[in-house]
Amino acid sequence: MRLMTILALLLGALVSPALAGPNDPWTLDMRASKLGFNAQQTGQFINGRFERWTGDIVLDPANPATARIDIRIEMKSAKTSSKDVDDLLHGRDFFDVARHAEGRFTAS
């Protein structure tokens, strides 16, 4: 789903990158970060967030072409401002959380 590609664009703060070596993963701080999504369905704009997820980034500043990101998302944690929309997102027509409990975004 195209929402997954949007998710990575909305990541926030990292745990202190100054403490990590060139190949050590930086663990994303879920409490200090936001993983959200925006979509449009039948002319309505939907904004939401995932409340439970984890992620790591590996970045060597001397060789940024080798950077990697790995985000794991508890799909049932998707929330919007509407319970009806949340129920729809969790259902078979969208995330189908009964069959796909975890979403994953990776990039390199």
CYANA upper distance limits for C-alpha pairs under 8 A (distance plus 0.5 A):
  1 MET  CA      5 THR  CA      8.40
  2 ARG  CA      6 ILE  CA      7.33
  3 LEU  CA      7 LEU  CA      6.85
  3 LEU  CA     37 PHE  CA      6.92
  3 LEU  CA     38 ASN  CA      7.86
  3 LEU  CA     39 ALA  CA      7.61
  4 MET  CA      8 ALA  CA      7.76
  4 MET  CA    105 PHE  CA      7.21
  5 THR  CA      9 LEU  CA      7.98
  5 THR  CA    105 PHE  CA      8.08
  6 ILE  CA     10 LEU  CA      7.66
  6 ILE  CA     37 PHE  CA      6.69
  6 ILE  CA     38 ASN  CA      7.98
  7 LEU  CA     11 LEU  CA      7.74
  7 LEU  CA     35 LEU  CA      6.60
  7 LEU  CA     36 GLY  CA      6.27
  7 LEU  CA     37 PHE  CA      6.07
  8 ALA  CA     35 LEU  CA      7.91
  8 ALA  CA    105 PHE  CA      8.03
 10 LEU  CA     34 LYS  CA      7.15
 10 LEU  CA     35 LEU  CA      6.09
 10 LEU  CA     36 GLY  CA      6.37
 10 LEU  CA     37 PHE  CA      8.00
 11 LEU  CA     33 SER  CA      6.70
 11 LEU  CA     34 LYS  CA      6.12
 11 LEU  CA     35 LEU  CA      5.84
 11 LEU  CA     36 GLY  CA      8.24
 12 GLY  CA     32 ALA  CA      7.64
 12 GLY  CA     33 SER  CA      4.80
 12 GLY  CA     34 LYS  CA      6.10
 12 GLY  CA     35 LEU  CA      8.02
 13 ALA  CA     28 LEU  CA      7.36
 13 ALA  CA     29 ASP  CA      7.20
 13 ALA  CA     32 ALA  CA      6.53
 13 ALA  CA     33 SER  CA      5.71
 14 LEU  CA     26 TRP  CA      7.28
 14 LEU  CA     27 THR  CA      7.10
 14 LEU  CA     28 LEU  CA      5.27
 14 LEU  CA     29 ASP  CA      6.28
 14 LEU  CA     32 ALA  CA      8.43
 14 LEU  CA     33 SER  CA      8.10
 15 VAL  CA     26 TRP  CA      6.86
 15 VAL  CA     27 THR  CA      6.49
 15 VAL  CA     28 LEU  CA      6.40
 15 VAL  CA     29 ASP  CA      6.34
 16 SER  CA     20 ALA  CA      7.99
 16 SER  CA     26 TRP  CA      8.12
 17 PRO  CA     26 TRP  CA      6.79
 20 ALA  CA     24 ASP  CA      5.96
 20 ALA  CA     25 PRO  CA      7.50
 20 ALA  CA     26 TRP  CA      7.09
 21 GLY  CA     60 ASP  CA      8.35
 22 PRO  CA     58 VAL  CA      8.12
 22 PRO  CA     59 LEU  CA      6.71
 22 PRO  CA     60 ASP  CA      4.80
 22 PRO  CA     61 PRO  CA      7.37
 22 PRO  CA     62 ALA  CA      8.49
 23 ASN  CA     58 VAL  CA      6.46
 23 ASN  CA     59 LEU  CA      6.97
 23 ASN  CA     60 ASP  CA      6.56
 24 ASP  CA     58 VAL  CA      6.65
 24 ASP  CA     59 LEU  CA      8.32
 25 PRO  CA     56 ASP  CA      6.21
 25 PRO  CA     57 ILE  CA      5.77
 25 PRO  CA     58 VAL  CA      4.99
 25 PRO  CA     59 LEU  CA      7.92
 26 TRP  CA     56 ASP  CA      5.87
 26 TRP  CA     57 ILE  CA      5.55
 26 TRP  CA     58 VAL  CA      6.69
 27 THR  CA     54 THR  CA      8.37
 27 THR  CA     55 GLY  CA      6.44
 27 THR  CA     56 ASP  CA      4.98
 27 THR  CA     57 ILE  CA      7.06
 28 LEU  CA     33 SER  CA      7.88
 28 LEU  CA     54 THR  CA      7.28
 28 LEU  CA     55 GLY  CA      5.79
 28 LEU  CA     56 ASP  CA      6.23
 28 LEU  CA     57 ILE  CA      8.01
 29 ASP  CA     33 SER  CA      6.43
 29 ASP  CA     54 THR  CA      8.41
 30 MET  CA     34 LYS  CA      7.36
 30 MET  CA     52 ARG  CA      8.09
 30 MET  CA     53 TRP  CA      7.38
 30 MET  CA     54 THR  CA      7.24
 34 LYS  CA     49 ARG  CA      7.75
 34 LYS  CA     50 PHE  CA      8.33
 35 LEU  CA     49 ARG  CA      6.16
 35 LEU  CA     50 PHE  CA      6.19
 35 LEU  CA     51 GLU  CA      8.18
 36 GLY  CA     47 ASN  CA      7.94
 36 GLY  CA     48 GLY  CA      6.01
 36 GLY  CA     49 ARG  CA      4.35
 36 GLY  CA     50 PHE  CA      6.52
 37 PHE  CA     47 ASN  CA      6.34
 37 PHE  CA     48 GLY  CA      5.80
 37 PHE  CA     49 ARG  CA      6.41
 38 ASN  CA     45 PHE  CA      7.66
 38 ASN  CA     46 ILE  CA      6.08
 38 ASN  CA     47 ASN  CA      5.09
 38 ASN  CA     48 GLY  CA      7.00
 39 ALA  CA     45 PHE  CA      6.30
 39 ALA  CA     46 ILE  CA      5.61
 39 ALA  CA     47 ASN  CA      7.14
 40 GLN  CA     44 GLN  CA      5.88
 40 GLN  CA     45 PHE  CA      4.94
 40 GLN  CA     46 ILE  CA      6.40
 41 GLN  CA     45 PHE  CA      7.07
 41 GLN  CA     46 ILE  CA      7.97
 46 ILE  CA     80 THR  CA      7.90
 47 ASN  CA     80 THR  CA      6.68
 47 ASN  CA     81 SER  CA      8.42
 48 GLY  CA     78 ALA  CA      7.36
 48 GLY  CA     79 LYS  CA      5.96
 48 GLY  CA     80 THR  CA      4.82
 48 GLY  CA     81 SER  CA      7.84
 49 ARG  CA     78 ALA  CA      6.19
 49 ARG  CA     79 LYS  CA      5.98
 49 ARG  CA     80 THR  CA      7.14
 50 PHE  CA     73 ILE  CA      7.79
 50 PHE  CA     74 GLU  CA      8.03
 50 PHE  CA     75 MET  CA      7.86
 50 PHE  CA     77 SER  CA      5.72
 50 PHE  CA     78 ALA  CA      4.93
 50 PHE  CA     79 LYS  CA      6.72
 51 GLU  CA     77 SER  CA      5.65
 51 GLU  CA     78 ALA  CA      7.03
 51 GLU  CA     79 LYS  CA      7.81
 52 ARG  CA     73 ILE  CA      6.89
 52 ARG  CA     74 GLU  CA      6.15
 52 ARG  CA     77 SER  CA      6.28
 53 TRP  CA     71 ILE  CA      7.62
 53 TRP  CA     72 ARG  CA      6.05
 53 TRP  CA     73 ILE  CA      4.82
 53 TRP  CA     74 GLU  CA      6.33
 54 THR  CA     71 ILE  CA      6.29
 54 THR  CA     72 ARG  CA      5.85
 54 THR  CA     73 ILE  CA      7.14
 55 GLY  CA     69 ILE  CA      7.82
 55 GLY  CA     70 ASP  CA      5.97
 55 GLY  CA     71 ILE  CA      4.68
 55 GLY  CA     72 ARG  CA      6.66
 56 ASP  CA     69 ILE  CA      6.30
 56 ASP  CA     70 ASP  CA      5.93
 56 ASP  CA     71 ILE  CA      7.12
 57 ILE  CA     67 ALA  CA      7.79
 57 ILE  CA     68 ARG  CA      6.16
 57 ILE  CA     69 ILE  CA      4.92
 57 ILE  CA     70 ASP  CA      7.04
 58 VAL  CA     67 ALA  CA      5.98
 58 VAL  CA     68 ARG  CA      5.67
 58 VAL  CA     69 ILE  CA      6.98
 59 LEU  CA     63 ASN  CA      8.21
 59 LEU  CA     64 PRO  CA      6.66
 59 LEU  CA     66 THR  CA      7.39
 59 LEU  CA     67 ALA  CA      5.04
 59 LEU  CA     68 ARG  CA      7.20
 60 ASP  CA     64 PRO  CA      6.12
 60 ASP  CA     66 THR  CA      7.59
 60 ASP  CA     67 ALA  CA      7.20
 63 ASN  CA     67 ALA  CA      8.28
 65 ALA  CA    108 SER  CA      8.38
 66 THR  CA    108 SER  CA      7.24
 67 ALA  CA    108 SER  CA      6.11
 68 ARG  CA    106 THR  CA      7.84
 68 ARG  CA    107 ALA  CA      6.20
 68 ARG  CA    108 SER  CA      4.81
 69 ILE  CA    105 PHE  CA      8.27
 69 ILE  CA    106 THR  CA      5.94
 69 ILE  CA    107 ALA  CA      5.84
 69 ILE  CA    108 SER  CA      6.98
 70 ASP  CA    104 ARG  CA      7.75
 70 ASP  CA    105 PHE  CA      6.35
 70 ASP  CA    106 THR  CA      5.01
 70 ASP  CA    107 ALA  CA      7.35
 71 ILE  CA    104 ARG  CA      6.06
 71 ILE  CA    105 PHE  CA      5.54
 71 ILE  CA    106 THR  CA      6.82
 72 ARG  CA    102 GLU  CA      7.18
 72 ARG  CA    103 GLY  CA      6.30
 72 ARG  CA    104 ARG  CA      5.06
 72 ARG  CA    105 PHE  CA      7.11
 73 ILE  CA    102 GLU  CA      5.98
 73 ILE  CA    103 GLY  CA      5.40
 73 ILE  CA    104 ARG  CA      6.55
 74 GLU  CA     78 ALA  CA      8.35
 74 GLU  CA    101 ALA  CA      6.61
 74 GLU  CA    102 GLU  CA      5.40
 74 GLU  CA    103 GLY  CA      6.99
 75 MET  CA     90 HIS  CA      7.97
 75 MET  CA     95 PHE  CA      7.39
 75 MET  CA     97 VAL  CA      6.56
 75 MET  CA    100 HIS  CA      7.94
 75 MET  CA    101 ALA  CA      6.05
 75 MET  CA    102 GLU  CA      5.98
 75 MET  CA    103 GLY  CA      6.56
 76 LYS  CA     90 HIS  CA      6.63
 76 LYS  CA     97 VAL  CA      6.42
 76 LYS  CA    101 ALA  CA      7.27
 78 ALA  CA     86 ASP  CA      7.29
 78 ALA  CA     89 LEU  CA      8.02
 78 ALA  CA     90 HIS  CA      8.15
 79 LYS  CA     83 LYS  CA      8.43
 79 LYS  CA     86 ASP  CA      6.18
 80 THR  CA     85 VAL  CA      7.33
 80 THR  CA     86 ASP  CA      6.58
 81 SER  CA     85 VAL  CA      8.45
 82 SER  CA     86 ASP  CA      6.74
 83 LYS  CA     87 ASP  CA      6.59
 84 ASP  CA     88 LEU  CA      6.77
 85 VAL  CA     89 LEU  CA      6.61
 86 ASP  CA     90 HIS  CA      6.72
 87 ASP  CA     91 GLY  CA      6.70
 88 LEU  CA     93 ASP  CA      7.78
 88 LEU  CA     94 PHE  CA      7.55
 89 LEU  CA     93 ASP  CA      7.85
 89 LEU  CA     94 PHE  CA      5.65
 89 LEU  CA     95 PHE  CA      6.25
 89 LEU  CA     96 ASP  CA      8.08
 90 HIS  CA     94 PHE  CA      7.02
 90 HIS  CA     95 PHE  CA      5.82
 90 HIS  CA     96 ASP  CA      5.98
 90 HIS  CA     97 VAL  CA      5.89
 90 HIS  CA     98 ALA  CA      8.50
 91 GLY  CA     95 PHE  CA      6.74
 91 GLY  CA     96 ASP  CA      5.23
 91 GLY  CA     97 VAL  CA      7.11
 91 GLY  CA     98 ALA  CA      8.32
 92 ARG  CA     96 ASP  CA      4.64
 92 ARG  CA     97 VAL  CA      8.08
 95 PHE  CA    100 HIS  CA      7.44
 96 ASP  CA    100 HIS  CA      6.38
 96 ASP  CA    101 ALA  CA      8.36
 97 VAL  CA    101 ALA  CA      5.25
 97 VAL  CA    102 GLU  CA      8.21
